[in-house]
Protein backbone atom coordinates (compact mmCIF):
# COMPACT_ATOMS: atom_id res chain seq x y z
CA UNK A 1 0.00 0.00 0.00
CA UNK A 2 2.93 2.27 -0.78
CA UNK A 3 0.67 4.66 -2.73
CA UNK A 4 -1.44 5.14 0.39
CA UNK A 5 -1.73 8.68 1.71
CA UNK A 6 -0.26 7.37 4.96
CA UNK A 7 3.15 7.49 3.23
CA UNK A 8 2.65 11.11 2.14
CA UNK A 9 5.13 13.56 3.74
CA UNK A 10 2.08 15.54 4.95
CA UNK A 11 1.53 12.74 7.48
CA UNK A 12 5.13 12.43 8.66
CA UNK A 13 4.42 14.07 12.02
CA UNK A 14 0.73 13.27 12.33
CA UNK A 15 -0.84 12.57 15.70
CA UNK A 16 -0.66 8.77 16.26
CA UNK A 17 -4.38 8.67 17.04
CA UNK A 18 -5.18 10.34 13.70
CA UNK A 19 -2.89 7.86 11.96
CA UNK A 20 -4.79 4.99 13.60
CA UNK A 21 -8.07 6.42 12.27
CA UNK A 22 -6.51 6.85 8.83
CA UNK A 23 -5.19 3.27 8.72
CA UNK A 24 -8.55 1.89 9.84
CA UNK A 25 -10.41 4.05 7.31
CA UNK A 26 -8.36 2.86 4.34
CA UNK A 27 -8.47 -0.73 5.53
CA UNK A 28 -12.27 -0.60 5.65
CA UNK A 29 -12.46 1.17 2.26
CA UNK A 30 -10.64 -1.69 0.55
CA UNK A 31 -12.94 -3.33 -2.01
CA UNK A 32 -15.83 -0.90 -1.47
CA UNK A 33 -17.55 1.09 -4.20
CA UNK A 34 -17.47 4.91 -4.17
CA UNK A 35 -20.82 5.33 -2.40
CA UNK A 36 -19.70 2.98 0.37
CA UNK A 37 -16.36 4.79 0.65
CA UNK A 38 -18.14 8.12 1.02
CA UNK A 39 -20.37 6.67 3.74
CA UNK A 40 -17.29 5.36 5.55
CA UNK A 41 -15.57 8.73 5.23
CA UNK A 42 -18.56 10.50 6.76
CA UNK A 43 -18.83 7.90 9.53
CA UNK A 44 -15.15 8.26 10.36
CA UNK A 45 -15.53 12.04 10.40
CA UNK A 46 -18.21 11.71 13.07
CA UNK A 47 -16.11 9.26 15.08
CA UNK A 48 -13.10 11.57 14.90
CA UNK A 49 -15.17 14.53 16.10
CA UNK A 50 -16.35 12.45 19.05
CA UNK A 51 -12.68 11.75 19.83
CA UNK A 52 -11.91 15.49 19.54
CA UNK A 53 -9.75 14.90 16.45
CA UNK A 54 -9.86 16.58 13.08
CA UNK A 55 -7.74 16.32 9.96
CA UNK A 56 -6.22 19.59 8.82
CA UNK A 57 -7.34 20.97 5.47
CA UNK A 58 -4.05 19.80 3.94
CA UNK A 59 -4.44 16.29 5.37
CA UNK A 60 -8.02 16.12 4.10
CA UNK A 61 -6.88 17.20 0.64
CA UNK A 62 -4.31 14.38 0.50
CA UNK A 63 -7.00 11.86 1.50
CA UNK A 64 -9.48 13.15 -1.10
CA UNK A 65 -6.86 13.17 -3.86
CA UNK A 66 -5.97 9.58 -2.99
CA UNK A 67 -9.64 8.61 -3.17
CA UNK A 68 -9.95 10.24 -6.62
CA UNK A 69 -7.44 7.85 -8.15
CA UNK A 70 -9.05 5.59 -10.76
CA UNK A 71 -12.48 7.27 -10.57
CA UNK A 72 -14.65 8.05 -13.53
CA UNK A 73 -15.75 11.69 -14.04
CA UNK A 74 -19.14 11.20 -12.34
CA UNK A 75 -17.52 9.69 -9.24
CA UNK A 76 -14.92 12.48 -9.16
CA UNK A 77 -17.71 15.04 -9.31
CA UNK A 78 -19.52 13.36 -6.43
CA UNK A 79 -16.34 13.38 -4.36
CA UNK A 80 -15.73 17.06 -5.21
CA UNK A 81 -19.23 17.91 -3.98
CA UNK A 82 -18.60 16.01 -0.75
CA UNK A 83 -15.33 17.86 -0.27
CA UNK A 84 -17.10 21.22 -0.70
CA UNK A 85 -19.76 20.20 1.82
CA UNK A 86 -17.09 19.14 4.31
CA UNK A 87 -15.29 22.47 3.94
CA UNK A 88 -18.52 24.36 4.56
CA UNK A 89 -19.17 22.33 7.71
CA UNK A 90 -15.72 22.93 9.21
MOLIN-V44916 format. One record per pair of residues at least 6 apart in sequence whose C-alpha atoms are under 6 Angstrom apart, sorted by the first residue. I is the first residue (numbers start at 1). GAP is how many residues later the second one is. D is the distance in whole Angstrom. If there is no record, write none. Layout:
I,GAP,D ; I,GAP,D
This chain:
29,8,6
